[in-house]
Amino acid sequence: MRLQPTGDQMALRDGTRALLARRFGPRALRAAVREPGRLDRALWRALGDAGFFALRLPEAGGGVGLGLPEAVLVFEEAGRALLPGPLVATHLAAGRVPGAATGETVVTDVGGCGLVEWLARADVVRGDAAGAEPLRSADPLTPLHRAPAAVEADPAAVLLTAAEQLGSATRLCELAVQHARTREQFGRPIGTFQAVQHLCAGMLVRTQTARAAVHAAAVTADPADIHTARLLADEAAVRGARDCLQVHGGMGFTWEFEIHLHLKRTWVRTYRAGPATQSEEFLAADLLAGTP
């Protein structure tokens, strides 16, 4: 990906989207919400069969042999579909923890702020989760515990989480535009009203800005680029969810729509890589280091 995805990368993205539409479409999403805390092992193995977790492992080691840019595209689609489970932790454990690459082993870890996702359902926990206490998670699809000690997040985990945020921002923008085109008030689509147009335009600008930053960071793998991408993706996702709710009005909060689920997931993701202030402090220090 030289900032623009290649044909093969676009095919990978489209194939991932099609797989998730078959295996985790709207009906499966709502079923998962009705059974919070249940991890679909069959889905996890299907992801393993598709190479989701082994994407960056060398072919000689049984992997797909692709790189970080391709992983970012795949995780965008996971975020767009609200795919549940400790996806980032299991992906990063592939090749290190037996069974992680194939989806037979579910791996979680102690992330930023000491949060541990899906602790009760994971087979392997990376990091010290001793004494972790359950939290009431805002997201019904992400059970949480808090460990006594936080750790510094892996840069790859930060970037892949930013990719998931970008996927949510993209989906929310699509939902807002679709609703603005079809919902009518006073005899015309609400998308003809300037206030709604401004909301949709702002969502698009933030999403496209975040996309450029996330894709660039996937190419450079530079820590400063990764932290920049993280902040922009968090903003695009969280503000996008709020603006999408505004476009939909009160109906956006109902279980009929997925918008509120994206909002809750984006909140949780913002803490997975540690507080946003850590990224801001890193970028400030990086800027000052170059000051004569």
C-alpha positions in Angstrom: 0.0 0.0 0.0 1.8 3.1 -1.2 -0.8 5.2 0.6 -3.3 4.0 -2.0 -4.3 0.3 -1.7 -3.3 -2.0 -4.6 -5.7 -4.2 -6.4 -4.7 -7.2 -4.3 -5.2 -5.3 -1.1 -8.6 -4.1 -2.2 -9.5 -7.7 -3.0 -8.4 -8.7 0.5 -10.6 -6.0 2.0 -13.6 -7.0 -0.1 -13.1 -10.7 0.7 -12.9 -9.9 4.4 -16.1 -7.8 4.2 -17.9 -10.6 2.4 -16.8 -13.2 4.9 -17.9 -11.1 7.8 -21.3 -10.4 6.1 -21.8 -14.1 5.9 -20.6 -15.1 9.3 -21.4 -12.0 11.4 -24.2 -10.1 9.7 -27.0 -8.0 11.4 -28.8 -11.0 12.7 -25.7 -12.5 14.3 -24.8 -9.1 15.8 -28.1 -8.9 17.5 -27.9 -12.5 18.7 -24.5 -11.7 20.3 -26.0 -8.7 22.1 -28.7 -10.9 23.6 -26.0 -13.3 24.9 -23.3 -10.9 26.3 -20.1 -12.6 27.3 -20.5 -15.5 24.9 -17.7 -15.9 22.4 -18.5 -17.8 19.2 -15.7 -20.3 18.9 -17.0 -21.5 15.5 -16.6 -17.9 14.2 -13.2 -17.7 15.7 -12.0 -20.8 13.9 -13.5 -19.6 10.7 -11.4 -16.4 11.1 -8.4 -18.6 11.6 -9.2 -20.6 8.5 -9.4 -17.4 6.5 -5.9 -16.3 7.7 -7.2 -13.4 9.9 -4.8 -14.2 12.7 -1.9 -15.6 10.7 -2.0 -12.7 8.1 1.5 -11.4 9.0 3.2 -14.7 9.7 5.6 -15.8 7.0 4.4 -18.5 4.6 7.2 -20.8 5.7 5.6 -20.7 9.2 2.1 -21.5 8.0 1.1 -17.9 7.7 -0.2 -15.7 4.8 3.0 -13.7 4.4 1.5 -10.2 4.3 2.3 -7.1 6.2 1.0 -4.4 8.5 -0.8 -2.5 5.7 -2.9 -5.6 4.8 -3.6 -6.2 8.5 -4.9 -2.6 8.8 -7.3 -3.2 6.0 -8.6 -6.4 7.5 -9.1 -4.8 11.0 -10.9 -1.9 9.4 -13.5 -4.4 8.2 -13.6 -6.0 11.7 -14.4 -2.6 13.2 -17.0 -1.8 10.5 -18.8 -5.1 11.4 -18.4 -4.7 15.2 -16.8 -8.1 15.3 -16.5 -9.0 19.0 -13.6 -10.7 20.8 -9.9 -10.0 21.6 -9.0 -9.8 17.9 -6.0 -7.6 18.3 -4.4 -9.6 21.1 -5.0 -13.0 19.3 -3.6 -11.6 16.0 -0.4 -10.3 17.8 0.0 -13.7 19.6 0.0 -15.7 16.3 3.3 -17.5 16.0 4.0 -17.0 19.7 1.1 -18.8 21.3 0.2 -22.3 20.0 -3.2 -22.3 18.3 -3.6 -18.5 18.1 -2.9 -18.4 14.3 -5.6 -20.9 13.5 -8.2 -19.5 15.9 -8.2 -22.6 18.1 -6.7 -20.5 21.0 -8.3 -17.2 22.1 -5.7 -14.9 23.5 -6.2 -11.7 25.5 -3.8 -9.3 27.2 -3.5 -6.6 29.7 -3.8 -3.4 27.6 -3.6 0.3 28.3 -5.2 1.5 31.5 -4.9 -2.1 32.8 -8.0 -3.2 30.9 -8.4 -6.9 30.0 -11.0 -7.8 27.4 -12.8 -11.2 27.5 -10.8 -12.4 30.4 -13.3 -15.1 31.4 -13.4 -16.6 27.9 -9.8 -16.4 26.9 -7.5 -19.5 26.8 -4.3 -17.5 27.3 -3.7 -14.2 29.0 -0.6 -12.3 28.2 0.6 -10.0 31.0 -0.1 -10.1 34.7 -3.9 -10.2 35.2 -3.7 -11.5 38.7 -6.3 -9.8 40.9 -8.2 -8.3 38.0 -11.6 -7.2 38.9 -14.7 -7.2 36.6 -16.0 -3.9 35.3 -19.4 -3.0 34.1 -18.6 -2.4 30.4 -20.3 0.2 28.4 -20.2 -2.1 25.4 -22.3 -5.3 25.8 -20.1 -7.1 23.3 -16.8 -6.4 25.2 -16.6 -7.9 28.8 -14.0 -6.1 30.8 -11.7 -6.6 33.8 -9.2 -4.1 35.3 -5.8 -5.4 36.3 -4.0 -3.7 39.2 -1.1 -2.7 36.9 -1.3 -1.1 33.4 1.2 -1.8 30.7 2.4 0.2 27.7 0.6 -0.8 24.6 2.4 -2.5 21.7 2.6 0.1 18.8 1.1 -2.6 16.5 -1.9 -2.9 18.9 -2.3 0.9 18.9 -2.4 0.9 15.1 -4.8 -2.0 14.7 -7.1 -0.5 17.2 -7.0 2.7 15.2 -7.9 0.7 12.2 -11.0 -0.7 14.0 -12.0 2.8 15.0 -11.6 3.8 11.3 -13.9 0.9 10.3 -16.6 2.2 12.8 -16.2 5.8 11.5 -16.7 4.6 7.9 -19.8 2.6 8.7 -21.3 5.4 10.8 -20.7 7.9 7.9 -22.5 5.4 5.5 -25.4 5.1 7.9 -25.8 8.8 8.3 -25.8 9.5 4.6 -28.2 6.7 3.8 -30.6 7.9 6.4 -30.3 11.6 5.3 -31.2 10.5 1.8 -34.3 8.4 2.7 -35.8 10.0 5.8 -38.2 12.8 4.9 -39.5 15.7 7.0 -41.7 18.5 5.7 -42.1 16.6 2.4 -38.4 16.3 1.5 -35.3 14.3 2.5 -33.6 15.6 5.6 -30.3 15.6 3.7 -31.5 18.7 1.9 -31.3 20.6 5.2 -28.1 22.5 5.7 -27.6 21.4 9.3 -27.8 17.7 8.4 -25.4 18.3 5.4 -22.9 19.9 7.8 -23.0 16.9 10.1 -22.5 14.4 7.3 -19.7 16.5 5.7 -17.9 16.8 9.0 -18.1 13.0 9.5 -16.7 12.4 6.0 -13.8 14.9 6.5 -12.8 13.4 9.8 -13.1 9.8 8.4 -11.0 10.5 5.3 -8.4 12.4 7.4 -8.1 9.4 9.8 -7.9 7.0 6.9 -5.0 8.8 5.4 -3.2 8.9 8.7 -3.9 5.2 9.5 -2.8 4.0 6.1 0.3 6.1 6.2 1.2 4.8 9.7 0.8 1.2 8.4 3.4 2.0 5.7 6.0 3.8 7.8 5.4 2.0 11.2 6.8 5.1 12.7 5.7 5.6 16.4 4.8 9.2 15.9 2.7 8.4 12.8 1.0 5.6 14.8 0.1 7.9 17.7 -1.2 10.6 15.3 -3.3 8.0 13.5 -4.7 6.8 16.9 -5.8 10.3 17.9 -7.4 11.1 14.6 -9.2 7.7 14.4 -10.5 8.0 17.9 -11.9 11.4 17.1 -13.5 10.2 13.8 -15.1 7.3 15.5 -16.4 8.8 18.7 -17.6 12.1 17.1 -18.9 10.2 14.1 -21.1 8.0 16.4 -22.5 11.1 18.1 -23.2 12.9 14.8 -24.8 9.8 13.3 -27.1 9.6 16.3 -27.9 13.3 15.8 -28.8 12.7 12.1 -31.1 9.8 13.2 -32.7 11.6 16.1 -34.2 9.6 18.9 -34.6 6.5 16.8 -30.8 6.1 16.6 -30.7 5.1 20.3 -33.0 2.1 19.7 -31.9 -1.5 19.5 -33.2 -1.5 15.9 -30.0 0.4 14.9 -26.4 -0.5 15.4 -25.3 3.1 16.0 -25.4 3.0 19.7 -23.3 -0.2 19.6 -20.6 1.6 17.6 -20.7 4.5 20.1 -20.2 2.1 23.0 -17.4 0.1 21.2 -15.6 3.3 20.3 -15.6 4.4 23.9 -14.0 1.1 25.0 -11.4 1.2 22.2 -10.2 4.6 23.2 -8.9 3.1 26.5 -7.4 -0.1 25.0 -4.2 1.7 24.0 -4.0 3.7 27.1 -5.3 7.2 27.7 -5.2 9.6 24.8 -3.0 11.9 26.9 -0.2 9.3 26.5 -0.3 9.7 22.7 -0.5 13.5 23.1 2.5 13.5 25.4 4.5 11.2 23.1 3.8 13.5 20.1 4.7 16.6 22.2 8.0 15.1 23.3 8.7 14.0 19.7 8.2 17.6 18.5 10.3 19.1 21.2 13.1 16.6 20.5 13.5 18.2 17.0 13.5 21.7 18.4 17.0 23.3 18.2 
